[in-house]
Amino acid sequence: MTEKLPLGIENPLQDIIKPKPFYFTEFGASYLGDSLELMKKLPDESINLIMTSPPYALVFKKEYGNVDAHEYVDWFKKFAKEFKRILTEDGSLVIDIGGSWNKGKPTRSVYQFELLIELVKEFHLAQEFYWYNPAKLPSPAEWVTVRRIRVKDSVETVWWLSKAPFPKADNRKVLQPYSKDMQRLIEKGYKAKKRPSGHNITNKFGKENGGSIPPNLIQVGNTDSSSNYLKMCKKKGMKPHPARYPKELPSFFIKFLTEPGDLVLDPFCGSNVTGYVSQENKRRWIGFELKDEYLLGSEYRFPAVYK
């Protein structure tokens, strides 16, 4: 809920970016406007992580704005220039970017791969990730459910890029529970041996490390029907942002690539999932958004926001 500014509460980003925020919280602030212009007001090397899901190059226009596939790379390159300037030397850029179909054809656009080729001219490709969403609907309907010549899309690409070859990262922060088989192996002990593949597996393989190293496939459904954000949007008669990613996606990268107190930016923040998750994890955050209606709704993600 929006509250009047209490005594002793100040915008935590006022020394980093000067424009008046749309609202701010204990850990971050959102700003209404063109992110390309707002980023120019940020100091060099001030952001530890840029975590975002920009508008996709979809065939059909969406209300939140999206660029045609053949224009997308040139459009994005202007943002990439600012991304590189404001990232710390060990900072990272993580982009969730879904695919698109060629208009009128059952073939895929490769715009997100063309974008990656351009980005690696300025950044290092730290690792590619894939977000598997088992709850995805079978679309485009014409090719999947009508003509039956394609299966449904359930995976989106997530590019993890870094400014330097050795970015800040620690996979111990995102360990997953061991499988039952691995738990049994740890309990019984592992005998070192050479695998048929030629890999020499030492007895360290059976060491208890607090969890298993996660793969670069992130499985999470995009279903938040019980979130306070959706409940309050419905109560207030506000339309939720139509393209929200699940909080588990930014949460993984925020934990993996940053530390408490680091600064996370989402230049296309929409309903501000990134800011919400950053705050949950004690990271400072900045969100930029073009549409005030999306920022108004995003206020319901936080226990208290200030003007």
C-alpha positions in Angstrom: 0.0 0.0 0.0 1.1 3.6 -0.7 2.0 5.5 2.5 2.9 9.0 3.3 6.6 9.5 3.8 7.3 8.8 7.4 10.1 10.6 9.3 13.5 9.1 8.6 12.5 7.2 5.4 14.3 8.3 2.3 14.6 7.1 -1.2 17.6 4.6 -1.1 18.5 5.4 -4.7 18.6 9.2 -4.4 22.4 9.4 -4.5 22.5 7.2 -7.6 19.7 8.6 -9.9 18.3 12.0 -9.4 14.8 12.1 -11.1 11.8 11.7 -8.7 10.7 8.1 -8.5 7.2 7.0 -9.3 7.4 5.2 -5.9 10.1 3.8 -3.7 10.5 1.2 -0.9 13.0 0.3 1.7 15.3 -1.2 -0.9 14.5 0.3 -4.3 12.7 2.7 -6.5 10.6 2.6 -9.8 10.7 5.3 -12.4 8.2 6.2 -15.1 9.7 6.9 -18.5 11.9 5.8 -21.4 14.5 3.5 -19.9 17.0 4.5 -22.7 16.9 8.1 -21.4 16.7 7.1 -17.7 19.7 4.9 -18.0 21.8 7.9 -19.2 21.2 9.4 -15.7 22.9 6.4 -14.0 26.6 6.6 -13.2 29.2 4.4 -14.9 29.6 0.9 -13.4 26.8 1.4 -10.8 24.7 -1.7 -11.5 25.7 -5.2 -10.5 23.0 -7.1 -12.4 20.6 -6.2 -15.2 17.8 -8.8 -15.0 15.0 -8.3 -17.5 12.5 -9.7 -19.9 12.2 -7.1 -22.8 9.2 -7.0 -25.1 9.5 -9.9 -27.5 9.4 -9.6 -31.3 6.0 -11.2 -31.7 4.0 -11.4 -34.9 1.0 -9.7 -33.3 1.3 -6.4 -31.5 0.8 -6.4 -27.7 -0.5 -3.6 -25.5 2.9 -3.3 -23.7 4.6 -2.6 -27.0 6.8 -4.8 -29.1 9.1 -4.4 -32.1 8.9 -6.4 -35.3 11.5 -9.2 -35.6 13.4 -7.6 -38.6 13.8 -4.4 -36.5 14.5 -5.9 -33.2 18.3 -6.2 -33.2 18.8 -2.6 -34.2 16.3 -1.5 -31.6 18.0 -3.4 -28.8 21.6 -2.4 -29.7 20.9 1.1 -28.3 20.0 -0.3 -25.0 23.0 -2.7 -25.0 25.4 0.3 -25.2 24.0 1.7 -22.0 23.9 -1.7 -20.3 27.6 -2.1 -20.8 28.4 1.4 -19.5 26.4 1.1 -16.3 27.4 -2.5 -15.4 30.2 -3.0 -12.9 33.2 -4.8 -14.2 32.1 -8.1 -12.7 28.4 -7.4 -13.4 26.0 -9.5 -15.5 23.2 -9.0 -18.0 20.5 -11.6 -18.0 17.8 -11.5 -20.7 14.7 -13.7 -20.8 13.7 -13.6 -24.5 11.1 -15.9 -26.0 10.9 -16.9 -29.6 8.5 -16.0 -32.4 7.0 -17.5 -35.5 7.3 -16.2 -39.1 4.1 -14.5 -40.0 1.8 -16.8 -42.0 4.3 -19.7 -41.8 4.9 -22.7 -39.5 8.6 -21.8 -39.2 10.5 -20.0 -36.5 12.1 -16.6 -36.5 15.7 -16.6 -35.3 15.7 -13.0 -34.0 16.8 -13.9 -30.5 19.8 -15.7 -31.9 20.6 -12.8 -34.1 20.4 -10.6 -31.1 22.8 -12.9 -29.2 25.4 -12.7 -32.1 25.3 -8.9 -31.8 25.5 -8.9 -28.1 28.6 -11.1 -27.9 30.5 -8.4 -29.8 30.3 -6.3 -26.7 29.7 -8.9 -23.9 30.9 -12.3 -23.0 28.4 -15.2 -23.3 28.7 -16.6 -19.8 26.1 -19.3 -20.3 22.9 -20.0 -22.1 19.9 -21.0 -20.0 16.5 -22.4 -21.0 13.3 -21.7 -19.1 10.9 -24.7 -19.4 7.3 -23.8 -18.6 5.2 -26.9 -18.6 2.0 -24.7 -18.2 2.5 -23.1 -21.7 -0.6 -23.1 -23.9 -0.4 -24.8 -27.3 0.2 -21.9 -29.7 0.1 -20.7 -32.4 -3.2 -22.6 -32.6 -3.2 -22.7 -36.4 0.0 -24.8 -36.5 -0.4 -26.8 -33.2 -4.0 -27.5 -32.6 -5.6 -27.0 -36.0 -3.2 -28.2 -38.7 -1.3 -30.3 -36.1 2.1 -29.9 -37.8 4.0 -28.5 -34.8 4.2 -29.3 -31.1 3.7 -26.6 -28.5 6.5 -24.2 -27.4 7.4 -24.7 -23.8 11.0 -23.3 -23.7 12.3 -19.8 -23.8 16.0 -18.8 -24.1 17.7 -16.9 -21.3 21.0 -15.4 -22.2 23.5 -14.8 -19.3 26.1 -12.3 -20.6 28.9 -10.7 -18.6 31.0 -7.6 -19.0 34.2 -9.4 -18.2 35.3 -13.1 -18.6 35.1 -13.7 -14.9 31.8 -12.3 -13.6 30.6 -12.4 -10.0 28.8 -15.7 -9.6 28.6 -18.5 -7.0 26.5 -21.7 -7.8 26.6 -22.6 -4.1 23.9 -20.0 -3.6 21.5 -21.9 -5.8 22.1 -25.5 -4.9 19.2 -27.9 -5.3 18.1 -30.8 -3.1 19.9 -34.0 -3.9 18.0 -36.7 -5.7 17.1 -39.9 -3.7 19.8 -41.8 -5.7 22.4 -39.2 -4.8 21.4 -39.3 -1.2 21.8 -43.0 -1.1 25.2 -42.7 -2.8 26.4 -40.2 -0.2 25.2 -42.4 2.7 26.9 -45.6 1.3 30.0 -43.9 0.0 31.4 -43.7 -3.6 34.2 -45.8 -5.0 36.4 -43.9 -7.4 36.4 -45.3 -10.9 36.7 -44.3 -14.5 33.4 -44.0 -16.4 32.8 -45.5 -19.9 32.9 -41.9 -21.2 36.5 -41.6 -20.1 35.8 -39.3 -17.2 37.8 -40.1 -14.1 35.3 -39.8 -11.1 37.1 -39.5 -7.8 35.7 -40.3 -4.4 35.0 -36.5 -3.9 31.9 -37.2 -6.0 30.2 -38.7 -3.0 31.0 -35.7 -0.7 28.1 -34.0 1.0 28.1 -30.4 -0.4 24.7 -29.2 0.8 23.0 -29.9 -2.5 23.5 -30.6 -6.2 24.6 -28.0 -8.7 21.6 -27.0 -10.8 21.4 -27.5 -14.6 21.0 -24.6 -17.1 17.4 -25.8 -17.6 15.0 -23.9 -15.2 11.7 -25.6 -14.8 8.9 -23.4 -13.4 5.3 -22.7 -14.4 4.1 -19.2 -14.9 1.1 -19.5 -12.6 0.7 -16.9 -9.8 -3.1 -16.8 -9.5 -2.9 -16.5 -5.7 -0.4 -13.6 -5.6 -1.3 -10.4 -3.7 -0.6 -8.5 -6.9 -3.3 -10.3 -8.9 -5.8 -10.2 -6.0 -5.3 -6.4 -5.5 -5.5 -5.7 -9.3 -8.8 -7.5 -9.4 -10.1 -5.8 -6.3 -9.1 -2.3 -7.7 -10.4 -3.1 -11.2 -6.9 -2.8 -12.7 -5.7 -5.0 -15.6 -2.6 -7.0 -14.6 0.4 -6.8 -16.9 -0.2 -9.4 -19.6 3.4 -10.7 -19.8 4.8 -11.5 -16.3 7.6 -13.9 -15.7 7.4 -16.1 -12.5 9.4 -14.8 -9.5 11.4 -18.0 -9.4 13.2 -17.0 -12.7 14.7 -13.7 -11.5 15.2 -15.2 -8.0 17.6 -17.8 -9.4 19.8 -15.3 -11.1 19.7 -12.7 -8.3 20.8 -15.3 -5.8 23.4 -16.7 -8.2 25.0 -13.5 -9.5 24.6 -10.9 -6.6 25.1 -10.4 -2.9 22.9 -8.6 -0.4 23.3 -4.9 -0.9 24.1 -5.2 -4.6 22.0 -3.1 -7.1 19.7 -4.8 -9.6 18.1 -3.0 -12.6 15.2 -4.0 -14.7 14.9 -1.6 -17.6 11.6 -3.1 -18.8 10.1 -3.8 -15.4 6.4 -4.0 -16.2 4.7 -5.3 -13.0 8.1 -5.2 -11.2 8.6 -8.9 -10.4 12.4 -8.2 -10.5 12.2 -5.4 -7.9 10.0 -7.5 -5.7 12.3 -10.5 -5.7 15.4 -8.3 -5.3 13.8 -6.8 -2.2 12.9 -10.3 -0.9 16.6 -11.1 -1.1 17.9 -7.9 0.5 19.2 -6.5 -2.8 18.7 -2.9 -3.8 16.7 -2.4 -7.0 15.7 0.0 -9.8 12.8 -0.5 -12.2 12.1 1.6 -15.3 8.7 1.4 -17.1 7.0 3.4 -19.8 3.4 2.8 -18.7 2.1 4.3 -15.5 -0.8 1.8 -15.2 1.8 -1.1 -14.9 3.7 0.8 -12.2 0.5 1.6 -10.3 -0.4 -2.1 -10.2 3.2 -3.1 -9.3 2.8 -1.2 -6.0 0.7 -4.1 -4.7 3.7 -6.4 -4.7 5.3 -4.5 -1.8 4.2 -4.3 1.9 4.7 -0.5 1.7 5.6 2.0 -1.0 6.4 5.7 -0.6 5.9 8.7 -2.9 
